[in-house]
Amino acid sequence: MTDPVARLAVLGSPISHSRSPRIHAAAYRELGLDWAYTAVEVGESALAGFLDSRDATWRGLSLTFPLKHEVLGLVDELDRIAQVAGAANTVRFADGRRLGFNTDVGGIVNALREEGLGRVDAAAIVGGGATAASALIAITELGGRDVDVYVRTAAKAAPLVALGARLGASVAVRDLGSLADAPGDRDLVVATLPGGTDLGLEASAALKRDAFLLDVVYGTWPTAIAADWLTAGGRISDGLGMLLHQALLQVRIFVNGDPGEPVAREDAVLGAMRAALG
């Protein structure tokens, strides 16, 4: 029987580049659900009004830049990861309540495991925004306790230092320019910069030689930092794996209400979502 509560969307600004509609649509087709999932341009100032105007036909929302912080004060409850990260990328409407979740952390963890990085000892993060917080939590979930954060403005990374302390990790804030001289003692570098960002420098040869680069961008590719890694022959992945795996957790939330509860025939669902990415 078709579920009558069947409206979903991804919100953000800009949003036209999003591949979420195609991969979510593939999942619901595989599950035999006639659900509509669209992309809607919504900025920070319009988010509260958008949430308030949803009726009972709405099941949930995916959130991207710049809404992951803004939504925190607009939901009734946050899951543990969203609370720790201080960012949510998923809202589930249930019994008149808004439940907030963070699937970015699980998306990063599962994408890295798929790339063969089941364990991380030392890592680096480039950038200091909402995705950087999710990356830090993911690194600690993979065992990392030694993390460098490269930013242009040190104050921007202060929340990451505090978060690291709560997670039992030592976070050292580095000036972005020092990336050019970074030692090759990292297993992983996670770049969390918006697509199109040019650092104006190259990472050190040692870092590119020794560290796997996960660049969370997937629309503007290759990014400047990705091109730098590729030219040096380094190991690299774009953000499509993260997108895919965080979306699967969202599908679990929208279908079952729980990111930890797999959906029926999940291997086939994931395969359909992966094929939809091309």
Buried (B, 14 or more C-beta within 10 A) or exposed (E): EEEEBBBBBBBBBEBEEBBBBBBBBBBBBBBEBEBBBBBBEBBEEBBEEBBEEBEEEBBBBBBBBBBBBBBBEBBEEBBEBBBBBBBBBBBBBBEEEBBBBBBBBBBBBBBBBEBEBEEBBBBBBBBBBBBBBBBBBBBBBBEBBBBBBBBEEBEBBBBBBEBBEEBEBEBEBBEBEEBBEBEEBBBBBBBBBBBEBEBEBBBBEBBBEBBBBBBBBBBBEBBBBBBBBBEBEBBBBBBBBBBBBBBBBBBBBBBBEEBEEBBEEBEEBBEBBBEBBE
